[in-house]
């Protein structure tokens, strides 16, 4: 069992912003989803003059990679982490565009990263177990990984970041995401297993079988976030779940990025539904289950561009757009 207290949003502040937008909209002006996000931000506290974003990039590997469910081998997890550290990966290039710092956390990779400077070491295990043969992790491990995310969120907020966003790296993680989505929402896994990194038809069939077998073997309880996480989730998902919960507990917004990060977000929602009030959504992923999870969370994306990279990239693109909306609002109210 895992619990965390999260404050309720300030409804009066939300209504005040709605009133201001309404006056503007009477003149034929509308920023659509962006208006709703500014309202939501107001409910979390005083609107900032500008954003100081921080991306928490949770890294973890997956035991089901033995079935080759991805277009890439597991070693790419390590290669990508090195790319982040060199600041040459797409995720770090776009983070610079968003004027964001990136915090890389090893919460469960299959690799020894102890010799790499710039990695926050919260390793719970050397990757998850094969969930077709039993639970992916123990409850103790799941809670430890969630706490790692909370600790990272607190550290970022203490450093002055007033907007966090979620990134992830772990080859094979869309397989666990598909299992989380199907299990948590209690729907057929055929509705959640997508092509992830762009796998062909043959690997898609393998991925579909792996997810279906994992759910059938473990029988996770729909709506029970901790049970779903333990049985078919990943340490990266657990860490992302913790980032969302940690930010919400401090009254700080967190922008959810992509299908894997949204799987972490629905786990956070399962632990404490109040955290949804502190979530923003960057983009609609091309992966199959994303729209269904966003509907559950009642989140509306800023961008719909067919993106599927994850790793915080959608949020890095969306944050400057949201920052523009904030400037418009601040200018119009005076």
N, C-alpha and C positions, 0 to 999 in steps of 0.2 A: 504494500500500500504506500502511495506517495501523495502527499498533499502540499499545497502552497497557497498562501493568501494573496488575492489580487484585488485591488480597489475597484470600485464601480466608477464609471466615467461621470463627468460633470454634465448632466443633462441640460442645465441652464446655459452653460457655455456653448453647447452644441446648438441649442435653439437660437442663441444670439447670432451665431454665424449663419444659420439658415435664414434668419431675418435679413441680414445684410445681403446675402446672395439674392434673396427674393427681390430686393429693391433694384439690384443690378439687372436681374433677369427681366424685369418689367420693361427694360429698354432693349430687349432682344439679345441679351448677352448670356451665354452659358458655357461653362467649362465641363459640364457633364460629370463624369466619374470623379474628376479632380475636385469639384466642389464638395462632393460627399466626403472625400478624404480630408479636406481642410476642416470640415465639420468634425470629423472623427478625431483629428489631431487636437482640436480645441477642447474636446471632452477629456483629453489626457492631461491637460495643463495649459499654461500660458503658451500661445503660439510663439515659436522662436523667430528671431529676425532672419535667421538662415539655418540650414541644416549643417551639422557636423557629423557626417555618416561614418559608421564603422561596419565593415563586413566580417562576420565570424564564419570562417570556412572550416567545417567539420570533416575530418577524414577518417574513413573506416573501410575495411575490406569485408568480403562476404564469402562464406563457406560454399555457397551454391555455385561459385565460379568454377568449381571442378567440372560442372556440366557444360561449360563454355556457352553461357547464356548471353555473353556480350560479344560485340565485334572486335573487342580488344582484349589482350591478356591482362592478368592481374598486375603485372609489372608496370603497366601504364599508370597505376595509382602513384607509384614512386616517381615516375618520370614527370607526371604533372605537378607533384609537390615541389620537385626541383625547379620546374618552370615558374611556379608561383614565387619561389624564393629569388629566382633571377629576375622576376618581374617581366618575363617575356611571354607568359601565357595570356590568352585572350581575356581571362577573368581579371588579371591584374592590370592589363592595359585599359580595360573598360572601367575598373575601379579608379584609376587615375583620372579618367574622364569625369567620373562622379565626385572627384576630390575626396575620395574615401581612403581610409587606411584599411589594410587587410590583416586579419589575425588568423593564423593557420594553427589549427588544433588537431593533434593526433589523439583521437579518442578510441581507436581500434584498428589501426592498419596492420597488415601482415608483415611490415618491414621495420627494421631498426632505424629509427630516425634520430637517435640520441646524438649523433655526430653533426646534425644539421642545425645551424644557428637560425633562430627565428621561428622555431616550432614550439608551441605550447604543449607540453607533454602531459596528457591525461589518459594515456593508454590503459584501457580496461582489460583488453585481451588482444591476441594476435589474430584479429578477424573473428567473425561469428562462426558458429557451428553450421553444418549443413542442415538446413531446416526441413529437408525432406526425410531426415532420419531422426528428428527430435527437435526440441526448442533451439532457437538460434542463440539464446543466452539465458542465464539465470536471472531471477528477479533482482538479486543483489547486484549483478553486473549492470542490469538495465538502470537501476536507480543511481548507481555510481556514474554511469554515462550521462544521465539526465542532469545530475549535479554538476558534472563538468561543464555542461552548457550554461547552467545558471551561474557558475563561477566566472565563465568567460563573459557573459552578459554584464555581470556586476563590475568586472574589471574594465570593460569598455565604457560603461556609464561613468565610473569613477574617473576615467581619463577625459571625460567631457563630451563624449559622443551622445547626441540627443536623438539620433535615429540609427537603429541597428538594422542590418539585413543579413539574410542567411545564404551561405554558400555551402557546397558539399563536394567531396571527391571520394570516390570508392567504386572502382570498376565492378559492375554487376549490381549496382544499387537500385536500378529501375526494376529489377526482378523483385527485390524486397519491397520496393514501393508498391508494385502491383499487388503483392500479397497483403500488405498493410491496408491498402485501399479496399480490396475485396473483403478482407476479414472484418475490418472496422465497420464498414457500411453494410455488411451482410449481403453482398451481391455476388453474382457469378464472376469468377476470375476472368472469364472470357471477355468481360466488359472492362477490364483494367490492365490487361497485359498488352503493352505496346511494343514498338520496335526499338525503343531506347536509343542506343548509339547508332541505329540504322542497320539492324541485323536483317539477314535475308529470311526467306520463308522457312527454310529448314531450321534455322536457329530459333525462329519465332515459335515453331511447334515445340521445340525443346523447352523454351522458356515458359510456354503455356502449361506444359506438363509439370515442370518443376514447381510452379506456383500452385497449381491444382493439387499436386501431391503433398506439398507442404501444409496446405490448409486442411486437407483430408486427414493427414497423419496427426497434426497437432490440435485440430478443432479449437482455434481461438474463439473467444466469446465476443460476438459483435458488440461494439460500443465500449468494451473494456480495454482502454488504451494500454495499460501495463501488460495485460495478458497478451494482446496482439503484438506488442513490441517484443516481449520475451520470446514468443513462439515463432514469429516470421520477420522480425525487424532487423535493423542494422544499428551498429554503434553510431554511425553518422546520423541516422534518424533520431536516435536517443539524444545525442548532443544538440541537434537542431531543436528538438522538443524542449530541451532545457533552456536554450537561448530565448525562445518565445516566452516561456514561463518566467524566466528571470527578468526579461525586459518588462513584461506586463506587471510583475510584482513591484517594479520600481516606477510604474506609470510612464514608461518610455515606449514609443512606437517601434514596431519591427516590421520591415517589409519582407514579405514572403516571396522567394524566388523559385519558380519552376516546380516541376512535378515531385522531385525528391524532397525538396524543402517543404512542400505542401503536405506530404505524408508526415513529416515531422510536426507540422502545424496541427493536423487533425489529431495526432497523439496528444499534443499539448491541450487541445480543446477537450479531449476526452478526460484528461486529468482535472482541468478546471475550465469550464465553458466561458468564464469571464475573460479569458485571455483573448478571445476573438475580438473583443472591443479594442484591442491594442494592435491588431494586425492590419497591414495594408498589403495590397497585391500588386506585384510589378507587371506580370505578363501572363498570357495564356500560352502554356506549352503545347507543342504539337502532340505530346504523348497522350495515350488514350484515356487515362484515368483522371487527368488534371481537371477538366471541366466539372466532373462529378464531385471531386473533393472541394472545389471552389464553391459549388452550389451548396454543399453541406455547411461550409463556413460563411456563406453569404458574403463572399469577397468578389470584387469586380476589378479586373485588370486594367492597367493603364495602356498596355501595349498588346496587340495581337498581330504578331509578325511571323508566326510559325517557328519560333525559336525552340530549341531543344537541348542546348548545351548545358544549361544549369550553371553551377559553380558561381552563382551570384551575378551572372552576366545580365540577365533581364532587369534586375534591380538597379544595376549600375547605369543602364540605359534609361530606366524610368525615373530615377531620383532627380536628375536635372529637370525633367518635365514637371514633376511635382514641385520642385523648388520654384519654377517659373509661376506655377499657380499660386504658391504662397506669396510671392512678390506682388502678383496682381491683386490678391486680396488685401495685403497690407497697404498697398498704394490706394486702393479704392476706398478703404475705410479711414484713411487719413493720416 
